[in-house]
């Protein structure tokens, strides 16, 4: 039986690199590592200490901000796959927090980026057993909780919200926001991760046989968070929810999972160690 094949965006550093390494070392997968810089990707593979298994990772140039780059990456992977289908797609590439990215560029990376990848790679995936994991954040539920506009809260918790609705919400944020105290949660980053959860629900509805999930890795010490002080999990510790959503039985399609791998709400934060979310629809007043 052929090894499962997984494509990981932003795989050359941080959580992405940890995911690539574990997929090969612990799960016996073949991995396509998406990296804006092929050289940085190749150096990351060398640093993983995989020995002979390093050959199971192929670096593919992929900048999720670019339509052309993502299209070319999909063509490269398609050619390499031959008759085999892609088992997993991990939309890990993202920006925000310590990167100092402007709001518009942040939306392009964190929201449009995963959509570009899904649009170009969905035809390569196993239509019956495929798994998609979108790298969300606890900032998504935090955003929903923090804003005052109840109509927006409802849109960010509904599977009926369309892609056009998501684009409108991002535009409205750029034009002035939705009210509430500005914070890490009430920010373009928080909205981008809330919108990514909605997009995950959209993918689940459109491709019901492919399991699509959005996950929080937890607070991880990476280049994105290094300006926010010490503490936090290692990148390897931040892979728990991703690995569960790639390989384990899941209660349903299109759900959000916390850093401990348990289902979590999308309208309010849930901390690791707290009871798993029961799935009851939120009530906003």
N, C-alpha and C positions, 0 to 999 in steps of 0.2 A: 504494500500500500504506500502510495506516495506521501511524502511529508506535507503537512499543511503549509500553505504559503501565505504570508502576511505582509502587507505594505504599511509602513509606519512613516508618517510625515514628521519632520523635525526630529529625525532619529539620531542626529550626531551629538546631542548633548542632553544633560539633565534627565528628565523622566523618559524622554524618547530613547535615549541611549540605553537606559536601564531596561526598558521594555524589549528593545532589540536583543540585548544580551540574554535576558531570561527566556525569550522565545526560542533561542537557539540552544542554550545550555540546559534548560529545564523541560522544554516542551518539544524538542526535536523538530522545530520548524525551519523552513527556509524563509529568509527575510529579505525584502527589498527595503532598504533604508533611504527614505527621501531626505535629501539635504540640499540646502541652497548652494553649498560649496561641496563639490565632489571631493576635493582635497581634505576638507575638514571631516567629512564623513569617513574617508579612508583612514585618516589618523585616529578617529574615534574607534574604529574597528580594531586597529592595532593595539589600542590601549585596553581593550576588553579582556585580553588574556585568554582567548578562546582556543588557542592552539590550532589544530587542524580544522576545528569547527568554524574558524573565522571565514572559511570559504563558503559557508552557508549564508553569509550576508553579502548582498550586492548593493552597492551604493548607486542611487539614481538621482540625478540632478532634479530638484523639484522645489520651486518657490511658489508657495500657495497663493501669493499675491498676484501671480501672473497667469492669465488664461493660457498663454502659449506654453509656458513652462509646465503647467499641469497637464496640458494636452500631450506634450512631448513625453512626459514621464509615463503617462498611461500607454502611449504607443510603445515605449521601451519595455515596459512590464508585459504588455500583451505579446510582444515578439518573444520575450524570454520564456513566457509560460507555455507556449505551444498549445497543446490540447488541454492542459491542466487549467483549472479555475482557481481564482484567488479565494482563499478561505476567509481571511481577515483583513479589515481596513481600519487602521487606527489614526484618527485625525488628531494628532498630538501637537502639531505646530501651532504656536500661539504667541501673543505678545501682551504687554501691559505691565502694570505695577512698576518694577524697577527699570523697564526698558525706555521709559520716557517717550512712548509713542503717542502721536496726536490722535484725537478721537476718531477722525475719519479713517486714518490708516489702521487704527486698532480694529474698527469694524470690518475693514477689508480683510485683515488677517484672520480674526477670530470667528467671523460669521460667514463672509463670502468665501473665505478660504476653504473651510470644510465642504461648503456646497459645491465649489469648483471641483474638489477632489471626488466627491460622491457622484457628481454628474458625469465625470470622465471615466471613473473606475467601476461604476455599478455594472456595466455590461461584462466586465471581466470576472465578476464574483459568482461563486456557487449560488445558483438561484434558490436552492433548497436548504443549504446548511451554512450559508455565509453569515458572518458577524461584522457589524460596524460598531466601533467605539469612538465616541466623540469626547474629547478631553474638556470637561466642564470645570466647575469650581463651586465651592460653597458661596462664592460671591454672587452666583446666580439667584439662589433662594434669598440671599441677603438683600439683593436689589429689589426683588418683588415685595419683601416685607417692608422695606424702607420707604418706598414711594407712596404718595398720598392719593394718586389718581386710581380709583377703584376700577375703572374701565380698562386701564392698562394692566393692572394686576390680573384681571380676568383673562385678557388676551394672552398673557405670559403663562397662563396655567391651562390653556385650552388646546386640544388637538384640532379644533376647527380653525385656529388661527392660520392664515395663509402666508406664503412667502412674501406676497405684496404687503401684508400687514406688518411683517417683520421689518421690511425695508422702510415702511412708513414710520414705525416706532423709532428706528435709528435716525431717520431724518428729523423727527420731532425732537429727539434728544439733542441733536446738533443745533437745532433752532432755539433751544432754551430749556429742555428737560421737562420733567413731570411733577416737580414740586417735591419738597422734603429736604432735610438737611443733607448737604453734600458730604460724602464720606467715601471710603473705599468701596462700600456696597452701592451707594447711590452715585454711580460713576459710569462712564462708557464701558469700563471693564465689566462691571456688574451686569449691565444690560447685555453686553455681548455674550456672556455666559448664560444668562436667562434665555436669550434668543436662540442660542445653540441647543438648549434643551427642547425648545419648541420645534426647531428644525429636526431634531431627533424623532420627535413624535410624528412629524410629517413623513419622514423616511419610513417609519414603521408602518404607517397607514398605506403608503404607496407601494412598499415592498414587504408584505406581511410575512413572507417565508424567510426573509433575512432579518436576523435579530439585531436591531439597532438600539444602542444604549448610550446614555450620557453619564459620565462619571466624574466624581471629584477625587483627585489624588491626595487631598489634604494639603497642609502647609508644608511645602518642600523647599529645602535649601538648594536653589538653583541660581543661575545668573539673573533670572527674572526677579527674584526676591532678595538678593544679597544686600540691597540698600535698606532693607527693612529690619535689620538686626539679626542676631544669632537665634539659634533654636530651630525647631522644625524637624521634619522627617528627612531621611536620606532619599534620593531618587528611587532606590530599590524599594524602600518602604512605601513609596507612592504608587506602586504598580498593582496593589492588591485588587482594587476595584476593576482595573483594566483586565487583569488575568481572569477574574471571575466572569466578566461579561464576554470574554472571548471563548471560554472553554466550559463553563458550568451550565447546568440547567437554570433557566431564569423563570421567574413567576409570570412574566408577560413581556410584550414587546414595547419599546419606546419609553422605558423607565429611566429614572435618575437614581444613581447609586452613590452612597457616601464613600469616604476613604477606607472604611472598614469592610466594604463589599456588600453592605446591606442597603435595601431600598430606602430612599430618603425622599422627603417632600420637596416640591419645587416652589413652595410659597413661603417657607420659613426654614431657618437653619436647623439641622439635626447634627448633634455632636457624636463622634464615635463613642460607643458604649451605651448610648441611649437606645430605647426600644426601636425596632425596625418600624418604618412607616406603614400604617395599615391601609393606605390607599384611599381613605375617605376624602372626598372632594372638599377643597377649602371653601369656607363661607366668608365672603367679604361684606362688610357693612358700609 
